[in-house]
Amino acid sequence: MKWLAAALLAALVLLQYRLWISANGVRQLMPLEAAITAQQAQNARLLERNRELAAEVHDLKHGTAALEERARSELGMIGPNETFYQVVPHPGNSVKPARAGQH
């Protein structure tokens, strides 16, 4: 009977060693949980970015306001019944920046 108790104690010690100390135990679990948390945060950020991009695509496909805004800001286009004014500086009035060390 003593040898059975010793064998059970040895098995318990071995299992505890594998749980707490070995490379596949709790020591590996904690960094993996931190990595999972970081990945979930990154996934949430990317999901929000994808929602924003999907909304922008929807606006560009189905609405004219977003399309007009893009045309104005990126292509410099104007709408009907609008007047375009371009201000060109006079060549004689160009201000030259002073060089470092000169006053």
C-alpha positions in Angstrom: 0.0 0.0 0.0 2.9 2.4 0.7 4.2 1.9 -2.9 0.8 2.9 -4.3 0.7 6.1 -2.2 4.3 6.9 -3.3 3.4 6.3 -6.9 0.3 8.6 -6.6 2.4 11.3 -4.9 5.0 11.0 -7.6 2.3 11.3 -10.3 0.9 14.4 -8.5 4.3 16.0 -8.3 5.0 15.2 -12.0 1.7 16.7 -13.1 2.2 19.8 -10.9 5.6 20.2 -12.5 4.1 20.0 -16.0 1.4 22.5 -15.0 3.5 25.2 -13.3 7.1 24.9 -14.5 7.3 23.2 -17.9 7.4 25.2 -21.1 3.9 24.1 -22.0 2.4 25.1 -18.7 1.2 28.3 -17.1 4.4 30.1 -18.1 3.4 29.9 -21.7 -0.2 30.7 -21.1 0.3 34.2 -19.8 2.2 35.5 -22.9 -0.3 33.8 -25.1 -3.2 35.6 -23.3 -1.4 38.9 -23.7 -0.9 38.2 -27.4 -4.6 37.3 -27.8 -5.7 40.6 -26.1 -3.4 42.6 -28.4 -4.7 40.8 -31.4 -8.3 41.4 -30.4 -7.6 45.1 -30.0 -6.0 45.2 -33.5 -9.0 43.4 -34.9 -11.3 45.9 -33.4 -9.4 48.8 -34.9 -9.3 47.1 -38.3 -13.0 46.3 -38.1 -13.8 50.0 -37.4 -11.6 51.0 -40.4 -13.4 48.5 -42.6 -16.8 49.9 -41.6 -15.6 53.4 -42.4 -14.3 52.3 -45.8 -17.5 50.4 -46.6 -19.6 53.5 -45.7 -17.4 55.6 -48.0 -17.7 53.1 -50.8 -21.5 53.1 -50.3 -21.6 56.9 -50.4 -19.5 57.0 -53.6 -21.7 54.4 -55.3 -25.1 55.6 -54.3 -24.8 59.3 -53.4 -23.7 62.3 -55.4 -22.5 64.5 -52.4 -19.5 62.4 -51.7 -18.7 62.1 -55.3 -18.9 65.9 -55.8 -16.7 66.5 -52.7 -14.0 64.2 -54.1 -14.2 65.9 -57.5 -13.8 69.3 -55.9 -11.0 68.5 -53.5 -9.0 66.1 -55.6 -9.6 67.2 -59.1 -10.4 70.9 -58.6 -13.7 70.6 -60.5 -16.5 73.1 -60.1 -20.3 72.6 -60.2 -22.8 74.2 -62.6 -23.7 77.8 -62.0 -20.4 78.3 -60.1 -17.6 80.7 -61.0 -14.0 79.7 -60.7 -11.5 82.4 -59.6 -7.8 81.9 -59.7 -5.6 84.4 -57.9 -2.2 84.7 -59.6 0.4 86.9 -57.7 2.0 89.7 -59.7 5.6 88.8 -60.7 7.1 92.0 -59.3 5.5 91.5 -55.9 7.1 88.2 -55.1 8.6 88.2 -51.6 11.9 86.4 -51.3 12.7 84.8 -48.0 15.8 86.0 -46.2 18.6 83.5 -45.9 19.9 82.4 -42.6 22.4 84.8 -41.2 21.3 87.8 -43.4 19.2 90.6 -42.0 
